[in-house]
Amino acid sequence: MTSKSYSTLEEFTISDWVNRIAEDTAEYLTPRTRRKMKSDYFGSKK
C-alpha cells in the first residue's frame, strides 16, 4: 500500500491514505421513498 515505511499510523498523512483508498469517485445515493420501496417489493412478487 505504501512505498515508505511508517513506524506509526500517525506518521501516515490522511490525505495520502484517502487518495490511495479512493479509487473511483464517490457515489451519493438519495434514500428511496416508502412508495418506491413498496412498489419495488410488490412488483418483484409477480
Backbone as a printed PyTorch tensor [residue, N CA C, xyz], in Angstrom:
tensor([[[  0.8200,  -1.1920,   0.0000],
         [  0.0000,   0.0000,   0.0000],
         [  0.8630,   1.2550,   0.0000]],

        [[  1.9460,   1.2300,   0.6900],
         [  2.8050,   2.4040,   0.7330],
         [  4.2010,   2.0420,   0.2630]],

        [[  4.8930,   3.0570,  -0.2180],
         [  6.2700,   2.8220,  -0.6280],
         [  7.2460,   3.2580,   0.4610]],

        [[  6.7760,   4.0420,   1.4030],
         [  7.6080,   4.4820,   2.5290],
         [  7.3150,   3.6080,   3.7360]],

        [[  8.2480,   3.5530,   4.6470],
         [  7.9790,   2.7950,   5.8610],
         [  7.6260,   3.7650,   6.9800]],

        [[  6.4320,   3.5860,   7.5020],
         [  5.9420,   4.4040,   8.6110],
         [  5.9580,   3.5510,   9.8660]],

        [[  6.4740,   4.1280,  10.9410],
         [  6.5210,   3.3540,  12.1730],
         [  5.1880,   3.4070,  12.9250]],

        [[  4.4390,   4.4830,  12.7490],
         [  3.1310,   4.5870,  13.3960],
         [  2.1020,   5.0740,  12.3890]],

        [[  0.8440,   4.8880,  12.7210],
         [ -0.2360,   5.3370,  11.8600],
         [ -0.3010,   6.8590,  11.7950]],

        [[  0.0970,   7.5330,  12.8510],
         [  0.0560,   8.9880,  12.8840],
         [  1.0160,   9.6150,  11.8810]],

        [[  2.0730,   8.9120,  11.5140],
         [  3.0160,   9.4450,  10.5360],
         [  2.4640,   9.3750,   9.1180]],

        [[  1.5030,   8.5240,   8.8930],
         [  0.8960,   8.3720,   7.5790],
         [ -0.1630,   9.4560,   7.4340]],

        [[  0.0180,  10.3730,   6.4930],
         [ -0.9040,  11.5040,   6.3620],
         [ -2.2610,  11.0380,   5.8530]],

        [[ -3.2900,  11.6950,   6.3310],
         [ -4.6590,  11.3200,   5.9960],
         [ -4.9330,  11.5190,   4.5050]],

        [[ -4.4470,  12.6020,   3.9280],
         [ -4.7150,  12.8400,   2.5080],
         [ -4.1080,  11.7450,   1.6350]],

        [[ -2.9240,  11.2660,   1.9870],
         [ -2.3310,  10.1590,   1.2370],
         [ -3.1800,   8.9060,   1.3750]],

        [[ -3.6560,   8.6500,   2.5730],
         [ -4.4750,   7.4720,   2.8210],
         [ -5.7670,   7.5340,   2.0150]],

        [[ -6.4260,   8.6850,   2.0310],
         [ -7.6910,   8.8360,   1.3100],
         [ -7.4690,   8.6790,  -0.1860]],

        [[ -6.4230,   9.2680,  -0.7140],
         [ -6.1490,   9.1570,  -2.1450],
         [ -5.8260,   7.7290,  -2.5540]],

        [[ -5.1820,   6.9860,  -1.7120],
         [ -4.8490,   5.5970,  -2.0410],
         [ -6.0560,   4.6780,  -1.9300]],

        [[ -6.9430,   4.9470,  -0.9810],
         [ -8.1080,   4.1010,  -0.7750],
         [ -9.1890,   4.3840,  -1.8270]],

        [[ -9.4070,   5.6560,  -2.1200],
         [-10.4770,   6.0420,  -3.0500],
         [ -9.9960,   5.8680,  -4.4840]],

        [[-10.4290,   4.7890,  -5.1050],
         [-10.0300,   4.5500,  -6.4820],
         [-10.9820,   5.2390,  -7.4540]],

        [[-12.2640,   5.1990,  -7.1780],
         [-13.2640,   5.8240,  -8.0350],
         [-13.8370,   7.0370,  -7.3270]],

        [[-14.6820,   7.7410,  -8.0510],
         [-15.3490,   8.8840,  -7.4360],
         [-16.4520,   8.3790,  -6.5200]],

        [[-16.7700,   9.1610,  -5.5290],
         [-17.8160,   8.7780,  -4.5790],
         [-19.1800,   8.8930,  -5.2410]],

        [[-20.0450,   7.9680,  -4.9280],
         [-21.3940,   7.9760,  -5.4740],
         [-22.3670,   8.1210,  -4.3180]],

        [[-23.0680,   9.2470,  -4.3040],
         [-24.0130,   9.5120,  -3.2350],
         [-25.4170,   9.2110,  -3.7350]],

        [[-26.0990,   8.3240,  -3.0380],
         [-27.4450,   7.9380,  -3.4190],
         [-28.4430,   8.5500,  -2.4540]],

        [[-29.5610,   8.9990,  -3.0170],
         [-30.6150,   9.5210,  -2.1470],
         [-31.4320,   8.3430,  -1.6340]],

        [[-31.9450,   8.4400,  -0.4290],
         [-32.7440,   7.3320,   0.1040],
         [-34.0240,   7.1560,  -0.7090]],

        [[-34.4210,   5.9020,  -0.8500],
         [-35.6540,   5.6170,  -1.5910],
         [-36.8540,   5.9590,  -0.7320]],

        [[-37.8980,   6.4080,  -1.3750],
         [-39.1190,   6.7260,  -0.6460],
         [-39.8530,   5.4360,  -0.3090]],

        [[-40.7400,   5.5120,   0.6540],
         [-41.5200,   4.3320,   1.0460],
         [-42.3910,   3.8600,  -0.1160]],

        [[-42.9020,   4.7930,  -0.8800],
         [-43.7420,   4.4360,  -2.0230],
         [-42.9300,   3.6370,  -3.0430]],

        [[-41.7030,   4.0620,  -3.3030],
         [-40.8420,   3.3740,  -4.2590],
         [-40.4550,   1.9900,  -3.7420]],

        [[-40.1150,   1.8800,  -2.4630],
         [-39.7730,   0.5790,  -1.8910],
         [-40.9550,  -0.3780,  -1.9710]],

        [[-42.1570,   0.1420,  -1.6860],
         [-43.3580,  -0.6860,  -1.7170],
         [-43.6440,  -1.1660,  -3.1340]],

        [[-43.5250,  -0.2690,  -4.1100],
         [-43.8000,  -0.6700,  -5.4900],
         [-42.7440,  -1.6590,  -5.9830]],

        [[-41.4930,  -1.4990,  -5.5910],
         [-40.4470,  -2.4550,  -5.9600],
         [-40.7200,  -3.8230,  -5.3480]],

        [[-41.1440,  -3.8370,  -4.1020],
         [-41.4050,  -5.1000,  -3.3960],
         [-42.5550,  -5.8600,  -4.0540]],

        [[-43.6780,  -5.1560,  -4.2520],
         [-44.8320,  -5.8350,  -4.8290],
         [-44.6390,  -6.1160,  -6.3150]],

        [[-43.8170,  -5.3360,  -7.0020],
         [-43.5250,  -5.5990,  -8.3920],
         [-42.6760,  -6.8340,  -8.5790]],

        [[-41.8250,  -7.1280,  -7.6090],
         [-40.9560,  -8.3080,  -7.7070],
         [-41.6990,  -9.5890,  -7.3600]],

        [[-42.8560,  -9.4950,  -6.7150],
         [-43.6350, -10.6630,  -6.3160],
         [-44.3900, -11.2830,  -7.4750]],

        [[-44.5510, -10.5480,  -8.5830],
         [-45.3600, -11.0280,  -9.7160],
         [-44.6910, -12.1310, -10.4690]]])
